Amino acid sequence: MYKDASAENAFLKSLAASGFQVGALAKQLFPDGIDLEGVLPSAALAKTGELLRNDEVTIFEPAFTHGQFLIRCDILIKRGNSLEIIEVKAKSYDSSKPASLGVNGKPSAAYLPYLQDIAFQTYVLRLCFPDAEIRSYLMMPDKARAATLDQMNQLFPIGSDGKRVVPRSEAAGIGFEKSLLSKIPVDQYVETILNEPIRFPGGEGLLPNVAERWAQAYVSGEVIEAPIGSHCASCEFKAEKGSSLSSGFHECWKEANGWSDDDFPEATVLDLWNFRGKERLIQSGKRALSGVTQEDIGYAPLADRLSPSERQWFQINGLPAPHMKRGYFIHESYMSRQMESWRYPLHFIDFETCAPALPFHIGMKPFESVAFQFSHHILESDGKLRHADEFLLARVGQFPNFEFVRALKHALEADDGTVFCWAAHENTILEHIHKQLHSRDDAPADAEELSDFIGRLVKGGDRQMVDLKKIAEEGYFHPATKGGNSIKQVLPAALSSSAYLRERYSKPIYGAQDGIPSKNYDGIAWWQADQDGKPKDPYKILRGLASQISDAGGIAEGGEAAMAYGQLQDPDLRQRQRDAVEASLKRYCELDTLAMAMIAESWIQRSFYIEEFGHAR
């Protein structure tokens, strides 16, 4: 139940940055707008009332109150007795597929939270101005439109606080046509939401009624009983174990189950990997993970690989007795089949990409991927490992995707060895670049050659990349992963259980002379014991290295890498800081492919010792 949330936090920060940029762009479309952002509610209420005495006015972040309700609109436009309320969201929208928003006034699930947001604001505005004509809109980046401005993202730089955006002077006068934002009327969805019951944990009701009930409870300090369920997995008020912050999640679950702090189980059914029946279990009274049975999960083992229900059962019940001593489970026949199909030398690749709401490059659409970096390790049949290649192209304004795939081709074309990735991301990015090679006006002269190269690597190609995450899922289980299969879960588990990795990487040979060649490290021991004698997480070691060298980048998560690319696109970034960010990106990406290689090494060496000596080392 308790997990390191750093990856999630980095991703959320990246999303938030896009939201601030889209909000700043939206304001540019209304040059006469008066901005009340940052003004405290009481002062904003007074200023809003004063401004609305004008017959025509546009206000950013105006404030309105009625009874116990207070709203701050993104944009309000007054024209006589007509009011337009616009909610700006950094959510992708495709105007070529308008049905994605909803059909016949029924909101789609993907947009329901945003439509409920604007519906509530509209409701309060109607209470404040019962005689006004009020129209409601969402404004979102439109994936059906391509940037006609180069370096559009750079016109809205994120400040050092990660929030404040000060548009460059060139952003003035962009206009709707070039903005990539679509203003979408949503009155029909607002009416549906206001006139049909909304559902929430523990009940349903008309939005005006439940909003009034919740507002009164908030003002009076009344605690509303919060029924627990599978929705608790996404609770926004969950503090990590040992945190000084209060945890609403734990309060609710302790109250619902009569648990004390000491009673609270180490894991609940919410932690069960890849299981869709959590709500059923909770409603049947099963809350602790240890109380789940094989019948509850539909246990169905497979002969040729680990089934999802087997992984779930290992997570619930622990390892089978024959595997307890070594501390992990490996499906011997499955792993043998996999390894027999591998061709040496083995290649491990990892990409760093970003998909911003506002494109960095002309011709790109909102949320279209930019591939700016890769790392590449090679493992030979004799066990020799080296960091063979890296690529980073983050020069301001230069579209990197075609040079990226050209460099990747050069790195991989010397032999026909097996290429490994972790999860589907690399395949998705290469397929996307394949489309760009056939659709962009600036496609290079070697587009067909690059296209053929991609075709070999992606799904269905004769050199199709092998997904190590899938192999981990179907052939390997370690209790420390808590059922998960992310590389940042599997690597520490492999380090803790592999004698080979401990012997090899506890010495400072990585990047050392006569050691394992590295392009970014100098004599690092990646197997380092913590105070309990267990191996430290290499990604935390990386954080420590960044701190020691005063590395402003300090990158150790994919979301941070995406944000770093945005930093590097700032033309005003000082060279010293640019160098630090680039160095941090290179160290992080190299560790990702080293992690893949180490995990593969742990499996290969185990298989070798079983074959040669009849037991695992």
Secondary structure, 3 states (H helix, E strand, C coil): CCCCCHHHHHHHHHHHHHHHHHHHHHHHCCCCCEECCCCCHHHHHHHHHHHCCCCEEEEECCEEEECCEEEECCEEEEECCEEEEEEECCCCECCCCHHHCEECCEECCCCHHHHHHHHHHHHHHHHHCCCCEEEEEEEEEECCCCCCCCCCHHHCCECCCCCCECCCHHHCCCHHHHHCEEEEECHHHHHHHHHCCEEECCEEECHHHHHHHHHHHHHHCCCCCCCCCHHHHHCCCCCCCCCCCCCHHHHHHHHHHCCCCCCCCCCEHHHCCCCCCHHHHHHCCCCEHHHCCHHHHCCCCCCCCCCHHHHHHHHHHCCCHHHHCCCCEECHHHHHHHHHCCCCCEEEEEEEEECCCCCCCCCCCCCCCEEEEEEEEEECCCCCEEEEEEEECCCCCCCCHHHHHHHHHHHHCCCCCCEEECCCHHHHHHHHHHHHHHHCCCCCCCHHHHHHHHHHHCCCCCCCCEEHHHHHHHHEECHHHCCCCCHHHHHHHHHHHCHHHHHHHCCCCECCCCCECCCCCCCECCCCECCCCCECCHHHHHHHHHHHCCCCCCCCCHHHHHHHHHHHCCCCCCHHHHHHHHHHHHHHHHHHHHHHHHHHHHHHHHHHHHHHHCCCC
